[in-house]
Amino acid sequence: MTIRRLAEEQRLSGAVVAGGMVWLAGQVADDATLGTEGQTADILRQIDALLAEAGTDKRSLVSVTVVLTDIGDAAAMNRAWDAWLDPAHKPARMTIQAPLVDPAWKVEITGVALAPARG
């Protein structure tokens, strides 16, 4: 099996393509000074870029996990999510509350998408 690692950093890859799937690492905002809605939009932009690098897009997402540091921010997160989401291709999604490594981060999102078929 071929494994492709995308956007590699010191401790992780931003995404891994293996077994017909794209596994996204938890993505956080590049600009932690933004509010929850802004951080979410920034993360979704990053997810779009990673999926494009993997040769696919958000329509191929099958599962997403959203972590909020304050579940009371769900409405703000959902505003950015709803603006980004393709309503004909909604993934399964779970949203939970948990602390994140950097207290400035309000949102972290991870997911799994189908990888494009290789011929």
FIKE-876293 format. One line per field, with one value per residue: residue number from 1; residue in one letter; x, y, z of N, C-alpha, C, O in turn. Coordinates in Angstrom, 2 decimals. Example, Ala and Ser with C-alpha at 12.3 -4.5 7.8 and 13.67 -1.06 7.14 Angstrom:
BEGIN
n [1, 2] $
res [A, S] $
nX [13.19, 12.85] $
nY [-5.69, -2.25] $
nZ [7.80, 7.08] $
caX [12.30, 13.67] $
caY [-4.50, -1.06] $
caZ [7.80, 7.14] $
cX [13.20, 12.90] $
cY [-3.30, 0.03] $
cZ [7.80, 7.87] $
oX [14.24, 13.41] $
oY [-3.32, 1.14] $
oZ [8.46, 8.04] $
***
This chain:
BEGIN
n [1, 2, 3, 4, 5, 6, 7, 8, 9, 10, 11, 12, 13, 14, 15, 16, 17, 18, 19, 20, 21, 22, 23, 24, 25, 26, 27, 28, 29, 30, 31, 32, 33, 34, 35, 36, 37, 38, 39, 40, 41, 42, 43, 44, 45, 46, 47, 48, 49, 50, 51, 52, 53, 54, 55, 56, 57, 58, 59, 60, 61, 62, 63, 64, 65, 66, 67, 68, 69, 70, 71, 72, 73, 74, 75, 76, 77, 78, 79, 80, 81, 82, 83, 84, 85, 86, 87, 88, 89, 90, 91, 92, 93, 94, 95, 96, 97, 98, 99, 100, 101, 102, 103, 104, 105, 106, 107, 108, 109, 110, 111, 112, 113, 114, 115, 116, 117, 118, 119] $
res [M, T, I, R, R, L, A, E, E, Q, R, L, S, G, A, V, V, A, G, G, M, V, W, L, A, G, Q, V, A, D, D, A, T, L, G, T, E, G, Q, T, A, D, I, L, R, Q, I, D, A, L, L, A, E, A, G, T, D, K, R, S, L, V, S, V, T, V, V, L, T, D, I, G, D, A, A, A, M, N, R, A, W, D, A, W, L, D, P, A, H, K, P, A, R, M, T, I, Q, A, P, L, V, D, P, A, W, K, V, E, I, T, G, V, A, L, A, P, A, R, G] $
nX [0.85, 0.54, 1.56, 0.95, 2.22, 1.20, 1.90, 3.91, 5.10, 7.10, 6.16, 4.00, 1.87, -0.02, -2.02, -2.75, -2.64, -3.96, -4.90, -7.15, -8.27, -8.32, -6.79, -7.20, -5.18, -5.76, -6.85, -6.02, -6.62, -4.68, -4.55, -4.89, -6.06, -8.53, -12.13, -14.41, -16.00, -14.40, -12.00, -12.94, -13.65, -11.10, -9.83, -11.40, -10.69, -8.04, -8.49, -9.75, -7.52, -5.71, -7.20, -7.40, -4.70, -4.44, -5.90, -8.65, -11.83, -14.02, -16.49, -16.00, -15.65, -16.26, -16.50, -16.35, -14.85, -15.41, -13.88, -14.58, -13.55, -15.35, -18.52, -20.62, -19.99, -20.92, -22.89, -21.60, -19.47, -21.00, -22.07, -19.91, -19.36, -21.79, -21.78, -19.70, -20.19, -21.15, -24.34, -25.37, -23.60, -23.11, -21.01, -20.83, -20.90, -19.40, -19.52, -17.67, -16.78, -13.68, -10.51, -7.87, -4.47, -3.21, -4.38, -5.46, -6.61, -9.80, -11.15, -10.81, -10.49, -10.92, -10.89, -12.07, -11.74, -12.76, -10.27, -9.10, -9.58, -6.88, -5.38] $
nY [-1.17, 2.21, 5.12, 8.49, 11.43, 14.58, 18.10, 18.00, 18.35, 18.99, 17.08, 15.81, 14.99, 17.04, 15.87, 12.50, 10.24, 7.21, 3.83, 4.41, 6.58, 9.89, 11.17, 13.63, 15.64, 17.19, 20.41, 23.75, 27.29, 29.58, 32.18, 32.97, 35.06, 35.58, 35.37, 32.68, 32.09, 33.20, 31.75, 29.20, 29.49, 29.97, 27.52, 25.80, 26.71, 25.85, 23.10, 22.76, 23.33, 21.24, 18.98, 19.48, 19.27, 16.57, 15.69, 15.76, 16.95, 18.87, 17.64, 14.98, 14.35, 12.16, 11.94, 14.13, 15.72, 18.17, 20.20, 22.25, 24.80, 25.97, 25.02, 26.70, 28.31, 27.14, 28.07, 30.20, 28.82, 27.15, 29.02, 29.68, 27.09, 26.40, 28.25, 27.29, 24.58, 22.09, 21.55, 19.29, 17.32, 16.41, 15.57, 12.98, 14.20, 15.18, 17.15, 18.38, 19.48, 20.51, 21.17, 22.89, 22.70, 25.25, 27.99, 30.13, 29.12, 28.36, 26.48, 23.25, 21.11, 17.96, 15.30, 12.74, 11.76, 10.45, 9.30, 10.18, 7.85, 5.95, 5.32] $
nZ [0.00, -0.81, 0.87, 1.24, 2.55, 3.50, 3.77, 5.83, 9.16, 12.10, 14.03, 12.89, 10.07, 7.92, 6.50, 5.57, 2.96, 2.31, 1.70, 0.12, 1.36, 2.80, 5.52, 7.76, 9.83, 13.03, 12.49, 13.11, 13.54, 11.60, 12.39, 15.49, 16.79, 15.86, 16.21, 17.08, 14.77, 12.71, 13.10, 12.50, 9.77, 8.73, 9.28, 7.71, 5.19, 5.16, 5.22, 2.75, 1.11, 1.81, 1.06, -1.68, -2.40, -1.97, -4.06, -4.07, -2.73, -0.51, -0.92, -0.77, 1.85, 4.52, 7.23, 10.01, 12.79, 15.13, 17.45, 20.09, 22.31, 23.91, 24.13, 23.91, 21.80, 19.55, 17.72, 16.41, 15.21, 13.55, 11.75, 10.04, 9.14, 7.84, 5.73, 4.25, 3.71, 1.35, 0.61, -0.64, -0.11, 2.63, 5.34, 7.90, 11.21, 14.29, 17.19, 19.84, 23.17, 24.40, 25.98, 24.20, 22.97, 22.72, 24.41, 23.00, 20.74, 19.53, 18.15, 16.69, 13.95, 12.48, 10.04, 7.73, 4.40, 1.19, -0.96, -4.26, -6.92, -8.09, -11.15] $
caX [0.00, 1.26, 1.14, 1.45, 2.09, 1.10, 2.10, 4.62, 5.69, 8.03, 5.56, 2.83, 1.53, -1.32, -2.95, -2.14, -3.46, -3.66, -6.05, -8.32, -8.82, -7.49, -6.93, -6.76, -4.78, -6.53, -6.46, -6.35, -6.50, -3.39, -4.68, -5.60, -6.72, -9.89, -13.17, -14.74, -16.44, -13.24, -11.09, -13.54, -13.49, -9.69, -9.58, -12.06, -9.84, -6.91, -8.99, -9.90, -6.19, -5.17, -7.95, -6.98, -3.37, -4.66, -6.61, -10.08, -12.40, -14.92, -17.62, -15.58, -15.56, -17.24, -16.63, -15.66, -14.97, -15.16, -13.62, -14.73, -13.15, -16.57, -19.66, -21.48, -19.59, -21.38, -23.62, -20.60, -18.80, -21.94, -22.23, -18.83, -19.56, -22.92, -21.37, -18.70, -20.70, -21.93, -25.50, -25.64, -22.54, -22.84, -20.38, -21.20, -20.14, -19.53, -18.96, -17.45, -16.05, -12.46, -9.44, -6.89, -3.10, -3.01, -5.64, -6.00, -7.41, -11.18, -11.70, -9.93, -11.32, -10.27, -11.86, -11.66, -12.39, -12.37, -9.20, -9.45, -9.10, -5.65, -5.45] $
caY [0.00, 3.47, 6.13, 9.83, 12.35, 15.95, 19.19, 17.45, 19.24, 18.29, 15.96, 15.24, 15.36, 17.71, 14.86, 11.27, 9.56, 5.77, 2.93, 5.02, 7.61, 11.03, 11.35, 14.98, 15.93, 18.29, 21.70, 24.93, 28.55, 30.26, 33.44, 32.65, 36.25, 35.62, 34.74, 31.31, 32.03, 33.46, 30.61, 28.09, 29.77, 29.78, 26.08, 25.21, 27.08, 24.93, 21.78, 22.81, 23.26, 19.89, 18.05, 19.74, 18.67, 15.13, 15.40, 15.63, 18.18, 18.69, 16.76, 13.61, 14.13, 11.20, 12.14, 15.31, 15.98, 19.56, 20.40, 23.64, 24.97, 26.39, 24.54, 27.87, 28.93, 26.29, 28.86, 30.94, 27.82, 26.69, 30.04, 29.47, 25.75, 26.42, 29.03, 26.48, 23.25, 21.77, 20.88, 18.01, 16.38, 16.61, 14.44, 12.73, 15.16, 15.20, 18.36, 18.18, 20.52, 20.04, 22.17, 22.71, 22.92, 26.69, 28.57, 31.09, 28.39, 28.13, 25.41, 22.33, 20.25, 16.86, 14.56, 11.69, 11.89, 9.48, 9.73, 9.88, 6.55, 6.03, 4.32] $
caZ [0.00, -0.87, 1.84, 0.94, 3.68, 2.99, 4.73, 6.99, 10.16, 12.99, 14.76, 12.23, 8.71, 7.87, 5.98, 5.09, 1.96, 2.38, 1.70, -0.51, 2.24, 3.21, 6.97, 8.13, 11.21, 13.59, 11.92, 13.92, 12.79, 11.47, 13.13, 16.73, 17.33, 15.33, 17.01, 16.71, 13.37, 11.87, 13.19, 11.76, 8.33, 8.42, 9.30, 6.55, 4.06, 5.22, 4.84, 1.29, 0.50, 2.01, 0.22, -3.07, -2.55, -2.02, -5.29, -3.83, -2.17, 0.63, -1.26, -0.47, 3.30, 5.03, 8.67, 10.55, 14.22, 15.50, 18.88, 20.54, 23.71, 24.60, 23.33, 23.70, 20.54, 18.44, 16.70, 15.63, 14.38, 12.53, 10.70, 9.08, 8.58, 6.90, 4.55, 3.53, 3.43, 0.15, 1.21, -1.28, 0.26, 4.06, 6.02, 9.28, 12.01, 15.74, 17.79, 21.27, 23.90, 25.07, 25.93, 23.14, 23.42, 22.85, 24.89, 22.03, 19.76, 19.94, 17.31, 15.96, 13.11, 11.78, 9.24, 6.82, 3.08, 0.20, -1.86, -5.65, -7.42, -8.88, -12.22] $
cX [0.91, 0.69, 1.78, 1.19, 2.19, 1.33, 2.77, 5.22, 6.59, 7.42, 4.43, 2.77, 0.17, -2.41, -2.13, -3.13, -3.03, -4.96, -7.31, -8.97, -7.81, -7.80, -6.37, -6.33, -5.72, -5.98, -6.92, -6.08, -5.07, -3.37, -5.54, -6.26, -8.16, -10.86, -13.47, -15.15, -15.26, -12.25, -11.64, -13.38, -12.05, -9.34, -10.19, -11.29, -8.63, -7.32, -9.18, -8.55, -5.58, -5.89, -7.59, -5.62, -3.47, -5.41, -8.10, -10.63, -13.41, -16.12, -17.30, -15.42, -16.65, -17.49, -15.80, -15.90, -14.55, -14.97, -13.72, -14.25, -14.33, -17.76, -20.67, -21.15, -20.07, -22.09, -22.64, -19.85, -19.71, -22.19, -21.16, -19.00, -20.65, -22.57, -20.43, -19.27, -21.41, -23.14, -25.86, -24.64, -22.15, -22.16, -21.08, -20.35, -20.44, -18.90, -18.87, -16.75, -14.86, -11.43, -8.49, -5.51, -2.79, -4.33, -6.25, -6.84, -8.78, -11.79, -10.57, -10.84, -10.45, -11.34, -11.21, -12.45, -11.97, -11.27, -9.63, -8.88, -7.86, -5.68, -4.12] $
cY [1.24, 4.43, 7.45, 10.72, 13.77, 16.95, 18.69, 18.54, 18.40, 17.01, 15.26, 15.64, 16.03, 16.80, 13.66, 10.61, 8.09, 4.98, 3.55, 6.13, 8.73, 11.28, 12.72, 15.04, 17.02, 19.61, 22.82, 26.18, 29.04, 31.55, 33.20, 33.87, 36.38, 35.01, 33.35, 31.19, 32.23, 32.32, 29.43, 28.29, 29.55, 28.30, 25.41, 25.53, 26.13, 23.52, 21.71, 22.63, 21.86, 18.88, 18.24, 19.12, 17.15, 14.71, 15.23, 16.95, 17.84, 17.79, 15.30, 13.34, 13.16, 11.40, 13.32, 15.36, 17.42, 19.61, 21.89, 23.74, 25.40, 26.00, 25.66, 28.61, 28.14, 27.10, 29.62, 29.98, 27.39, 27.74, 29.87, 28.12, 25.79, 27.18, 28.21, 25.17, 23.17, 20.97, 19.54, 16.93, 16.57, 15.38, 14.15, 13.68, 15.00, 16.49, 18.14, 19.40, 19.89, 21.16, 21.85, 23.11, 24.39, 27.31, 29.59, 30.40, 28.11, 26.90, 24.54, 21.38, 19.19, 16.12, 13.50, 11.85, 10.72, 10.08, 9.43, 8.52, 6.78, 4.93, 3.82] $
cZ [0.00, 0.17, 1.41, 2.14, 3.16, 4.12, 6.01, 7.86, 11.05, 13.58, 14.02, 10.78, 8.74, 7.35, 5.53, 4.14, 1.96, 2.31, 1.12, 0.30, 2.44, 4.68, 7.31, 9.58, 11.73, 13.08, 12.86, 13.10, 12.74, 12.28, 14.36, 17.36, 16.85, 16.33, 16.47, 15.25, 12.43, 11.90, 12.40, 10.26, 7.89, 8.34, 8.07, 5.26, 4.01, 4.79, 3.33, 0.61, 0.64, 1.13, -1.25, -3.34, -2.66, -3.29, -5.14, -3.28, -1.08, 0.33, -0.94, 1.02, 3.74, 6.52, 9.11, 12.05, 14.47, 17.01, 19.16, 21.98, 24.56, 23.72, 23.09, 22.41, 19.33, 17.35, 15.82, 14.70, 13.24, 11.44, 9.63, 8.38, 7.51, 5.62, 3.66, 2.99, 2.08, 0.64, 0.57, -0.86, 1.73, 4.67, 7.35, 10.12, 13.49, 16.22, 19.30, 21.87, 24.60, 25.03, 24.78, 23.66, 23.66, 23.29, 23.93, 20.96, 20.33, 19.25, 16.77, 15.20, 12.44, 10.97, 8.40, 5.53, 2.21, -0.67, -3.30, -6.06, -8.28, -9.93, -12.65] $
oX [1.90, -0.53, 2.99, 0.08, 3.14, 0.99, 2.28, 5.76, 6.81, 8.08, 3.96, 3.51, -0.70, -3.58, -0.96, -4.31, -1.89, -5.99, -8.41, -10.07, -6.61, -8.94, -5.16, -7.03, -6.38, -4.79, -8.05, -5.40, -4.32, -2.33, -6.77, -6.94, -8.92, -10.46, -12.84, -14.70, -15.13, -11.70, -10.89, -13.00, -11.80, -8.63, -9.56, -11.26, -8.25, -6.58, -8.82, -8.43, -4.99, -5.25, -7.48, -5.40, -2.67, -5.55, -8.75, -9.94, -13.63, -16.71, -18.20, -15.09, -17.81, -18.57, -14.67, -17.00, -13.47, -15.82, -13.03, -14.52, -14.32, -17.96, -21.49, -21.94, -19.68, -21.90, -22.83, -19.61, -19.27, -22.49, -21.46, -18.81, -20.46, -23.03, -20.38, -18.87, -22.16, -22.98, -26.58, -24.79, -20.99, -22.67, -21.83, -19.19, -21.57, -17.85, -19.84, -16.21, -14.98, -11.48, -8.33, -5.41, -2.19, -5.33, -7.44, -7.69, -8.92, -12.79, -9.50, -11.83, -9.38, -12.53, -9.99, -13.67, -10.96, -11.35, -10.44, -7.82, -7.82, -5.96, -4.03] $
oY [1.30, 4.54, 7.53, 10.76, 14.13, 16.68, 18.91, 19.53, 17.22, 15.98, 14.22, 16.50, 15.61, 16.93, 13.79, 10.44, 7.77, 5.42, 3.24, 6.58, 8.54, 11.56, 12.93, 14.54, 17.70, 19.89, 22.81, 26.12, 28.94, 31.96, 33.21, 33.73, 37.19, 34.22, 32.90, 30.28, 31.50, 31.94, 28.74, 27.35, 29.01, 27.87, 24.55, 24.71, 25.67, 22.84, 20.72, 21.88, 21.35, 18.02, 17.26, 18.53, 16.52, 13.52, 14.61, 17.97, 16.67, 17.23, 14.47, 12.22, 13.32, 11.07, 13.51, 15.09, 17.84, 19.12, 22.70, 22.84, 25.23, 26.61, 25.56, 29.45, 28.44, 26.83, 29.68, 30.31, 27.28, 27.36, 29.90, 28.02, 25.27, 26.81, 28.42, 24.71, 24.07, 19.82, 18.74, 15.76, 16.86, 14.27, 14.98, 13.94, 14.72, 16.90, 17.76, 20.24, 18.87, 22.01, 20.68, 23.79, 24.76, 27.17, 29.90, 31.04, 27.67, 26.35, 25.05, 20.90, 19.49, 16.31, 13.36, 12.06, 10.07, 11.24, 8.53, 8.10, 7.70, 3.77, 2.98] $
oZ [0.72, 0.32, 1.23, 2.67, 2.46, 5.28, 7.12, 7.36, 10.78, 13.62, 14.48, 10.31, 9.50, 7.72, 5.16, 4.46, 1.65, 2.82, 1.56, -0.01, 2.26, 5.04, 7.16, 10.47, 10.95, 13.21, 13.35, 12.07, 13.72, 12.79, 14.29, 18.37, 17.37, 17.19, 15.51, 14.56, 11.44, 10.86, 11.72, 9.55, 6.82, 7.43, 7.45, 4.35, 2.94, 4.09, 2.70, -0.36, -0.31, 0.52, -1.99, -4.39, -3.35, -3.56, -5.99, -3.36, -0.76, 1.26, -0.84, 1.41, 3.38, 7.02, 8.64, 12.53, 14.07, 17.76, 18.54, 22.78, 25.78, 22.67, 22.18, 21.97, 18.20, 16.16, 14.60, 13.53, 12.09, 10.31, 8.43, 7.17, 6.41, 4.54, 2.45, 1.93, 1.71, 1.05, 1.17, -1.22, 2.04, 4.53, 7.86, 9.78, 13.89, 15.72, 19.94, 21.15, 25.28, 24.14, 24.42, 24.68, 24.67, 22.58, 24.04, 20.34, 21.47, 19.71, 16.43, 15.74, 11.91, 11.19, 8.35, 5.55, 2.46, -1.07, -3.53, -5.58, -9.10, -9.63, -13.54] $
***
